[in-house]
Amino acid sequence: MISKSQFIKYFQCYKYLWLYKFKKHLLPEEVSSQQQKLFDEGYLFESYAQKIYPDGIKVEGMFDEAVANTKKAIKEGHRILFQATAKTKTLFAMADVFVWNDTTSKWHIFEIKSSTEVKNIHLIDLAFQKICFEAAGYEIGSVNLIHVNNKYIKKGAIDHTKLTDFVSLTKDIDDLIKDVKFDIDKALKLTEEPEEPDIKILKQCKSPYECPFISYCWKDFPKHNIHNIAGGLSVNKLEDLMDRGIIDIKDIPEDYLTSKKSILHHKVVKHEKTLIDKPNIQKELAKLKYPLYFIDYETYSPVIPMFDGYRPYQRIVFQVSLHVQEEPNSELKHYEYLCRDKKDPTEALSKELQKRVTKPGTFISWNAVFEKGCNKEMGIRLPEYQEFYSDMNNSMFDLMQIFRKGYYVDRDFHGSASIKKVLPVLVPKLSYKDLNIQEGGTASESWAILTDQKKEQQEKDKLYTDMLKYCELDTLAMVEILKFLQKL
Ligand code: SF4
């Protein structure tokens, strides 16, 4: 038997389904914070989408019990079911919303997804549901997707009718049914195979979802492997290299690489040396005008807007860290703001920031497009700060570009220009490893806990300190990386 979620795994990679069936013990014990966020968002959005159907009832139970309860609810006259469940000898599926239509005398399926658009994987998901429910004896009319309408702007209470968007996928699914049935047969056969399938790793491990078996499947890959080359390689090239037994970046034939990024990365791995383009670094650094304002924001992007004026998934800038250096070699000053309450932080944060920016200078950030975007949105929300944020954006310097443009390339950056990869190589004394919060995703999710009134004060106080330390390190890291580059 195969369930809908297992078939989705098969669709991503048939080895994923096989491992899930036969080597489940290899799965990590905990789900990643990123995955947990996806689940939480999904459940939350679903609860709002269900409000569209006030007469809907939830089918309780799991597996056979849910199948029986679905039949029972229909027999009792219920015509809108949440989590209706169907099972055949080989298939098992649940439909988020199952609606009877008197005019068509058919059941209609509505899948709820917290994404903002239709994705290919949703079509596979719905095709599987249709096949399973029809095989179980239900006549299916339309198949549809309810997803997040990211144009909705909150004003007062959440309007679930505006928060949601409906798309009919009946025609697309009908075109797919034959292929999906064919794949279901193949997936069923695979679940009876005793041998672990041998497959080539191309691009399937992170798309559409990050596969939890990565640490198992990738264990024999060398540190500098072809999957990590800067800029990435096409599926065809990866396949060709693997056919030739090439998995180490240093073994890639030189004429194989076309982008500047990949050529430089290949060079530093092959010759085990660092490439430093001093004239270009110097040219970039000559653009800096003191005082230097090293700035970093942390943001939270909830699916259901928390405050008026926000759209679904629109970022809330809840924290800033600012290191200020008035002149070369002058004392470094640090300022910070972290909102502890569940309120729109824009005004308090803007006020704090404006107080600290006393003279025109250069703002330095890492991946400035992010900070600039936040500034633009805050300026729109607070017109009285529009000029302040626009001036800041006009004098923003993106320190990451020195690495992205290939002016400094080290093989231990692993083809990345992320501060998390650059910092340990250039400034090993500074490290995220000793912090309780080590990456932006966790910092972002921490804000939901920090502002949750139901959480213990002691837990929140500790989290507050951890969040401050994390954001401070982000700006201090830029200070030290700049110092390193200036010394060159
Ligand atoms: S890690 Fe990649 S190759 Fe291994 S099962 Fe997952 S998707 Fe397939």
Residues whose N, C-alpha, C, O or C-beta is under 5 A from the ligand:
A	BS01	SF4	C13 K15 Y16 I201 Q204 C205 C211 F213 I214 C217
